[in-house]
């Protein structure tokens, strides 16, 4: 289990590195480089729109790779999705800017971002299911949380590279070529990920299925459509909080508050590191007390914290901004540490790869694709962008209602064992 969990963690870290590096570049440089005829705000909005395309592609990727995962196994999904995302990321680093090839530049950016999202849409389902379906029932939450640490590792890697480049290069050098380096590095990481995943065993639960679904998506839509909508709505707040902190706040603080890029990246990275470190701890609580209670607590905490977080961000003071980000990340991980066990347990094995992955990535469209765009627009003309706080609080309340309608899934045998011990 440790070897399998480590390989899954490394793979998701690499895939999310690819996805996050684009978000950081969109917040910092893509607007003026690829949309120079726009105003600064409009250029940022346009860059965030290409960022959002990746989220739109993720459910399509989960349908495509979910079909492969439910029909042919979880393991092939991990290899193909990693290849696709890695190749698209390296290609982004090679795209000429608007000054060189005109409107073709943002079009290429859009296409490559779509391919990134397509690959990542398949990655989560394959990595999580391979781990969850190997894990013993009483520790499924813990072992399934390892792929959930991957996004934090990927984010720290992506922003760490940008932080080093920002500290060592001039603004002109960073805009000319420095921003491309993290995208090129994705190629090396993809090769390493493929080596780690080359010897993983197929899921025993998949091998035990006698009658594979012919068209998994059709079965999910026909028999689990309500569950699909509820999981998408429930997960929306996690994405909204994460990308409000890691993407929108970066653009807002550097452009509107005059905070240095290095300071902002350090504040955000510190909060994400704490979040990643606490993921297995929260997952253990999910094994003991259930998935749903933690999800409800995380949603409620997010709803209560969005206004204080925005107020702390607006100060421009590093320690206060870090505090705002940290509490938001703790609310986020209270939900998402257990989601990797929760979603697979909600779906039957024959359609699990499609159902869990589509629900997870639809939540990304609702919460991740729109948040940087809506937040950037809502923050115009205000010293303290209360509209952003109101928007995030509204999503938190929506997700809270969806989680309230979902059932608990913690295996019954765990409850029975605890009752016997008592």
C-alpha positions in Angstrom: 0.0 0.0 0.0 2.8 2.4 0.8 4.5 1.9 -2.6 1.2 2.3 -4.4 0.2 5.3 -2.4 3.6 7.0 -3.0 3.3 6.3 -6.8 -0.2 7.8 -6.9 0.9 10.8 -4.9 3.9 11.4 -7.2 1.7 11.1 -10.3 -1.0 13.5 -9.1 1.7 15.9 -7.9 3.2 16.0 -11.4 -0.2 16.4 -13.1 -1.3 19.2 -10.8 2.1 20.9 -11.2 1.2 21.1 -14.9 -2.2 22.4 -14.2 -1.2 24.9 -11.5 1.7 26.4 -13.3 -0.7 27.7 -15.9 -2.8 29.4 -13.2 0.2 31.1 -11.8 1.3 32.3 -15.2 -2.2 33.5 -16.0 -2.2 35.6 -12.8 1.2 37.1 -13.5 2.2 37.4 -17.2 -0.1 35.8 -19.7 -2.5 38.8 -19.9 0.0 41.3 -21.3 1.9 38.7 -23.4 -1.0 37.1 -25.1 -3.7 39.8 -24.9 -1.7 43.1 -25.2 -4.4 45.0 -26.9 -6.6 44.7 -23.8 -6.6 46.9 -20.8 -4.7 45.4 -17.8 -7.9 44.2 -16.1 -9.4 42.9 -19.4 -6.1 41.1 -20.1 -6.2 39.4 -16.8 -9.8 38.4 -17.3 -8.9 37.0 -20.7 -6.0 35.0 -19.3 -8.3 33.7 -16.6 -10.8 32.7 -19.3 -8.2 30.5 -20.9 -7.4 29.2 -17.4 -11.1 28.3 -17.0 -11.1 26.3 -20.3 -9.0 23.7 -18.5 -11.9 23.2 -16.0 -14.4 22.9 -18.8 -12.3 20.2 -20.4 -11.9 18.2 -17.1 -15.4 16.7 -17.1 -14.9 15.7 -20.8 -11.6 14.1 -19.8 -13.3 12.2 -16.9 -15.9 10.9 -19.4 -13.3 9.8 -21.8 -10.8 8.3 -19.3 -13.7 7.1 -17.1 -14.9 5.0 -19.9 -11.4 3.5 -20.3 -11.1 3.0 -16.6 -14.5 1.2 -16.2 -14.0 -0.9 -19.4 -10.3 -1.6 -19.5 -8.9 -0.9 -16.0 -7.7 2.0 -13.8 -4.0 1.5 -14.6 -4.1 2.5 -18.4 -5.8 5.8 -17.4 -2.8 6.8 -15.3 -0.3 6.4 -18.1 -2.2 8.0 -20.9 -3.5 11.0 -18.9 0.0 11.7 -17.6 1.4 11.7 -21.2 -1.3 14.0 -22.5 -1.1 16.6 -19.7 2.7 16.6 -19.7 3.0 17.1 -23.5 0.4 19.9 -23.5 2.2 21.7 -20.7 5.6 21.6 -22.4 3.9 22.9 -25.6 2.5 25.9 -23.7 6.1 26.9 -22.9 6.9 26.9 -26.6 4.0 29.0 -27.8 5.1 32.4 -29.3 3.5 35.5 -27.9 0.9 37.8 -29.6 3.7 40.1 -30.8 5.2 37.2 -32.8 2.2 35.4 -34.4 -0.8 37.6 -33.5 -4.2 36.1 -32.7 -2.9 32.6 -33.3 -1.0 32.8 -30.0 -4.0 33.0 -27.7 -5.8 30.4 -29.9 -2.9 27.9 -29.4 -2.9 28.7 -25.7 -6.6 27.9 -25.5 -6.2 24.5 -27.3 -3.3 23.5 -25.1 -5.1 24.5 -22.0 -8.0 22.3 -23.1 -5.7 19.3 -23.6 -4.2 19.9 -20.1 -7.7 19.8 -18.6 -8.6 16.7 -20.6 -5.7 14.8 -19.2 -6.2 16.0 -15.6 -9.9 15.0 -15.9 -8.8 11.4 -16.2 -5.9 11.5 -13.8 -7.8 12.0 -10.5 -10.2 9.1 -11.1 -7.5 6.7 -12.0 -5.1 7.6 -9.2 -7.7 7.7 -6.5 -9.5 4.5 -7.5 -6.4 2.5 -7.8 -5.4 3.5 -4.3 -8.9 3.3 -2.8 -9.7 -0.1 -4.3 -6.5 -1.6 -3.0 -6.9 -0.2 0.5 -8.3 -2.1 3.5 -11.8 -0.8 4.3 -10.9 0.4 7.8 -8.1 2.6 6.5 -9.5 3.5 3.1 -9.7 7.2 4.0 -6.1 7.3 5.0 -4.6 5.6 2.0 -6.9 7.4 -0.4 -5.7 10.7 1.0 -2.2 10.3 -0.5 -3.3 11.2 -4.0 -5.0 14.2 -2.4 -1.6 15.4 -1.1 -0.4 15.5 -4.7 -2.1 18.8 -5.6 -0.4 20.5 -2.6 3.0 19.1 -3.7 2.3 20.1 -7.3 1.3 23.6 -6.3 4.4 24.1 -4.1 6.7 22.8 -6.9 5.0 25.0 -9.5 5.1 28.1 -7.4 8.5 27.3 -5.9 10.0 27.4 -9.4 8.2 30.7 -10.2 9.4 32.1 -6.8 13.0 31.2 -7.6 12.8 32.7 -11.0 11.1 35.8 -9.7 13.8 36.3 -7.2 16.7 35.8 -9.6 15.5 37.4 -12.8 14.5 40.9 -13.7 10.9 41.7 -14.7 12.0 42.0 -18.3 13.8 38.6 -18.2 10.9 36.9 -16.5 8.4 38.3 -19.1 10.8 37.5 -22.0 11.6 33.9 -21.3 11.6 33.1 -17.5 7.9 32.2 -17.3 8.5 29.5 -19.9 11.0 27.5 -17.8 8.4 25.9 -15.4 6.4 24.6 -18.4 9.5 23.0 -20.0 10.3 21.4 -16.6 7.0 19.5 -16.9 8.6 17.2 -19.5 11.2 15.9 -17.0 8.6 15.4 -14.4 6.3 13.5 -16.8 9.1 11.0 -17.6 9.7 10.5 -13.9 6.0 9.9 -13.3 5.7 7.4 -16.1 8.7 5.4 -14.6 7.0 5.4 -11.2 3.7 4.2 -12.6 5.1 1.5 -14.9 5.0 -1.3 -12.4 1.7 -0.6 -10.6 -0.8 -3.5 -10.3 -4.4 -3.3 -11.5 -7.2 -2.7 -9.0 -8.5 -6.0 -7.4 -12.0 -4.6 -7.4 -11.9 -4.0 -11.1 -10.5 -7.5 -11.8 -13.4 -8.9 -9.8 -16.0 -7.3 -12.0 -17.7 -9.9 -14.2 -20.0 -7.7 -16.2 -18.3 -4.4 -17.2 -20.5 -1.5 -18.2 -20.9 -1.1 -21.9 -21.4 2.6 -21.8 -20.5 3.8 -18.2 -21.6 7.4 -18.7 -25.1 6.3 -19.9 -25.5 4.1 -16.8 -24.3 6.9 -14.5 -26.8 9.4 -16.1 -29.6 6.9 -16.1 -29.2 5.5 -12.6 -27.1 8.1 -10.6 -27.9 11.5 -12.1 -29.1 12.9 -8.8 -25.9 11.7 -7.0 -23.8 13.2 -9.8 -25.4 16.7 -9.4 -25.2 16.6 -5.6 -21.5 15.6 -5.7 -20.7 18.3 -8.2 -22.5 21.0 -6.1 -20.9 19.7 -2.9 -17.4 19.9 -4.2 -17.8 23.4 -5.8 -16.8 25.3 -2.7 -13.5 23.4 -2.3 -12.4 24.5 -5.8 -13.7 28.0 -5.3 -11.7 28.5 -2.1 -8.6 26.9 -3.4 -8.5 29.0 -6.6 -9.6 32.2 -4.9 -6.6 31.8 -2.6 -4.0 30.5 -5.1 -5.0 32.3 -8.3 -7.3 35.3 -7.9 -5.6 36.6 -4.7 -2.2 36.5 -6.4 -3.4 38.7 -9.3 -5.5 41.0 -7.0 -2.7 41.6 -4.5 0.1 42.2 -7.1 -2.0 44.4 -9.4 -4.3 46.3 -7.0 -2.5 46.3 -3.7 1.1 46.6 -5.0 2.3 43.6 -3.0 5.4 42.0 -4.5 5.0 38.8 -6.4 7.6 37.1 -4.2 5.8 37.9 -1.0 2.4 36.7 -2.3 3.8 33.5 -3.6 5.5 32.8 -0.2 2.2 33.5 1.7 0.2 31.3 -0.5 2.8 28.5 -0.6 3.1 28.4 3.2 -0.7 28.0 3.6 -0.7 25.2 1.0 2.2 23.4 2.6 0.3 23.3 6.0 -2.8 22.0 4.1 -0.8 19.2 2.5 0.8 18.1 5.7 -2.5 17.9 7.5 -4.3 15.9 4.8 -3.6 12.4 6.2 -4.4 13.5 9.7 -7.9 14.7 8.6 -8.3 11.5 6.6 -7.7 9.4 9.7 -10.5 11.4 11.4 -12.7 10.5 8.4 -12.0 6.8 9.0 -13.0 7.2 12.6 -15.9 9.5 12.5 -17.2 9.3 8.9 -16.8 11.3 5.7 -20.0 13.3 5.7 -19.5 15.0 9.1 -16.1 16.4 8.1 -17.4 17.6 4.8 -20.3 19.5 6.6 -17.8 21.0 9.1 -15.5 22.1 6.3 -18.3 23.8 4.3 -19.6 25.6 7.4 -16.1 26.8 8.2 -15.7 28.1 4.6 -19.0 30.0 4.8 -18.0 31.7 8.0 -14.5 32.6 7.0 -14.8 34.1 3.5 -15.5 37.7 4.7 -12.7 37.6 7.3 -10.3 36.2 4.6 -11.1 38.9 2.1 -10.7 41.6 4.9 -7.3 40.2 5.8 -6.2 40.0 2.2 -7.1 43.6 1.7 -4.6 44.8 4.3 -1.7 43.7 2.1 0.2 42.7 5.3 2.0 39.3 4.8 1.2 37.8 8.1 -2.5 38.8 8.0 -2.8 37.5 4.5 -1.2 34.2 5.4 -3.6 33.9 8.3 -6.6 34.4 6.0 -5.2 31.9 3.5 -4.3 29.3 6.2 -7.8 29.1 7.8 -9.4 28.9 4.3 -7.0 26.0 3.4 -7.9 24.2 6.6 -11.6 24.5 5.8 -10.8 23.2 2.3 -8.8 20.2 3.5 -11.4 19.2 6.1 -13.6 18.4 3.1 -11.1 17.3 0.4 -9.0 15.0 2.6 -11.9 12.5 2.8 -13.4 13.1 -0.7 -11.0 10.5 -2.3 -12.6 7.8 -0.2 -16.1 9.3 -0.1 -16.8 9.6 -3.9 -15.7 6.1 -4.9 -17.8 4.7 -2.0 -20.9 6.5 -3.4 -20.7 4.6 -6.7 -20.9 0.9 -7.6 -17.6 -0.6 -8.9 -18.8 -1.1 -12.5 -19.3 2.7 -13.1 -17.1 4.1 -10.3 -14.3 5.5 -12.4 -16.8 7.5 -14.6 -19.2 8.5 -11.8 -16.6 9.6 -9.2 -14.4 11.4 -11.8 -17.3 13.2 -13.6 -18.8 14.4 -10.3 -15.4 15.6 -9.0 -14.6 17.5 -12.2 -18.1 19.0 -12.6 -17.4 20.5 -9.2 -14.3 22.0 -10.7 -16.3 23.8 -13.4 -18.7 25.2 -10.9 -16.1 26.3 -8.4 -12.7 26.5 -10.2 -13.4 27.8 -13.7 -15.6 30.7 -12.7 -14.1 31.9 -9.4 -11.0 33.8 -10.8 -13.1 35.5 -13.5 -16.1 36.4 -11.2 -13.8 37.5 -8.4 -11.7 39.7 -10.7 -14.8 41.4 -12.1 -16.4 41.7 -8.6 -13.3 43.3 -7.1 -13.3 46.3 -9.4 -13.8 49.8 -7.8 -13.6 48.6 -4.2 -10.9 48.9 -1.6 -12.2 45.8 0.1 -13.8 43.4 -2.4 -16.8 42.3 -0.3 -18.5 41.1 -3.5 -15.9 38.3 -3.8 -16.6 37.3 -0.1 -20.3 37.2 -0.8 -19.8 35.1 -3.9 -17.6 32.6 -2.1 -20.0 32.4 0.9 -22.9 31.7 -1.5 -21.1 28.8 -3.0 -20.2 27.5 0.5 -23.9 27.5 1.4 -24.8 25.7 -1.8 -22.2 23.0 -1.1 -23.3 22.7 2.5 -26.9 21.9 1.3 -25.6 19.3 -1.2 -23.4 17.5 1.4 -26.4 17.5 3.7 -28.4 15.5 1.1 -25.6 12.9 0.6 -25.5 9.7 2.6 -22.6 8.6 4.9 -20.4 5.8 3.3 -18.0 4.8 6.0 -17.9 1.0 5.8 -20.3 -0.7 8.3 -17.6 -3.1 9.5 -15.6 -0.2 10.9 -18.6 0.9 13.0 -19.2 -2.7 14.1 -15.6 -3.2 15.2 -15.6 0.0 17.2 -18.9 -1.0 18.9 -17.4 -4.4 19.8 -14.2 -2.8 21.2 -16.4 -0.5 23.4 
